[in-house]
Amino acid sequence: MDRTIGQLAKATQINVETIRYYERRGLIQQPTKPAVGFRRYSGAALDRICFIKRAKELGFTLDEVETLLTIDEGQCRDAQAIAAQKLATIEQKRADLDRLANSLSDWMRCCQSTPDSQPCPLIHALISNHDKA
């Protein structure tokens, strides 16, 4: 079923301007404008936008999505290499977040054992780290 841009936006739960941006980037093709009426987007456009949206949810950038979209069937190794690189990035970010969470948790425990009349160890630690930068 062909859709107008508004219907496509509603079906994919993204903004009309986002669809236009994807067109400008060449991620989806803009249908030709008929002499009368609105452009109509095919089911293939819907599928492509759903692919883009899902890839972005998995952390891929639009540049990476563009590369994935150029990979044809039978070139799974290329897609796997891009996914492996993204996974390594995600794992590094997760390790960084774990370290941050542990530091924050440690500082909060210090705050719980510090009387209100004493300097806050959390604030002091943040100031001390700023001085080292």
C-alpha positions in Angstrom: 0.0 0.0 0.0 1.4 3.4 -1.0 1.4 6.2 1.6 1.8 9.9 1.7 4.7 11.3 3.7 2.4 12.0 6.6 1.1 8.4 6.6 4.6 7.1 6.3 5.7 9.2 9.2 2.8 7.9 11.3 3.4 4.3 10.3 7.1 4.5 11.3 6.6 6.8 14.2 9.2 9.3 13.0 8.8 12.9 12.1 8.1 14.1 8.5 11.2 16.2 8.6 13.3 13.1 9.5 12.0 11.4 6.3 12.9 14.5 4.3 16.3 14.5 5.9 16.7 10.8 4.9 15.8 11.7 1.4 18.4 14.5 1.3 21.0 12.1 2.6 20.1 9.5 -0.1 19.0 6.9 2.5 15.6 6.7 0.8 14.4 7.9 -2.6 11.9 10.6 -2.9 9.0 9.5 -5.1 8.2 11.6 -8.2 5.6 14.2 -7.6 2.4 13.5 -9.7 0.8 16.3 -11.6 -2.1 16.3 -9.1 -1.9 15.1 -5.5 0.8 14.1 -3.2 3.9 11.9 -3.6 3.2 8.3 -2.7 5.8 6.2 -0.8 5.9 2.4 -1.5 6.1 -0.4 0.9 9.8 -0.6 0.1 10.3 2.9 1.5 8.5 1.9 4.7 10.7 -1.2 5.0 13.8 0.9 4.5 12.8 3.5 7.1 12.0 0.7 9.6 15.5 -0.7 8.9 17.1 2.7 9.5 15.1 3.2 12.7 16.0 -0.2 14.1 19.7 0.2 13.1 19.8 3.6 14.9 18.2 2.0 18.0 21.1 -0.5 18.0 23.5 2.4 18.1 24.5 2.6 14.4 25.2 6.1 13.1 23.6 7.3 9.9 26.9 6.9 8.1 27.1 3.3 9.3 23.4 2.8 8.3 24.2 4.1 4.8 27.1 1.6 4.5 24.8 -1.2 5.7 22.2 -0.2 3.1 24.7 -0.6 0.3 25.6 -4.2 1.3 23.8 -6.7 -0.9 22.6 -10.1 0.0 25.5 -12.5 0.1 27.9 -10.0 1.6 27.3 -10.9 5.2 30.9 -10.7 6.1 30.9 -7.0 5.4 27.8 -6.5 7.6 29.3 -8.7 10.3 32.5 -6.5 10.3 30.5 -3.4 10.8 28.4 -5.0 13.5 31.6 -6.3 15.2 33.1 -2.8 15.3 29.8 -1.4 16.7 29.7 -4.2 19.4 33.3 -3.4 20.4 32.3 0.3 20.8 29.2 -0.6 22.8 31.3 -2.9 25.1 33.8 -0.1 25.7 31.0 2.4 26.5 29.5 -0.2 28.9 32.8 -0.6 30.7 33.2 3.1 31.0 29.6 3.4 32.4 30.4 0.6 34.9 33.4 2.5 36.1 31.4 5.7 36.4 28.6 4.0 38.3 31.1 2.4 40.7 32.8 5.8 41.3 29.5 7.5 41.9 28.4 4.7 44.2 31.6 5.0 46.2 31.2 8.7 46.6 27.5 8.3 47.6 28.6 5.9 50.4 31.1 8.4 51.6 28.4 11.1 51.7 26.1 8.8 53.7 28.8 8.5 56.4 29.7 12.1 56.4 28.0 14.5 58.9 26.2 17.5 57.4 28.7 19.8 59.2 31.6 18.3 57.2 32.6 19.1 53.5 30.8 16.8 51.1 33.1 14.1 49.7 31.3 14.0 46.4 31.7 17.7 45.8 35.3 17.6 47.0 36.1 14.6 44.7 34.5 16.4 41.7 36.5 19.6 42.4 39.7 17.6 42.9 39.3 15.8 39.6 38.8 19.2 37.9 42.0 20.4 39.3 43.8 17.4 37.7 42.4 18.1 34.3 
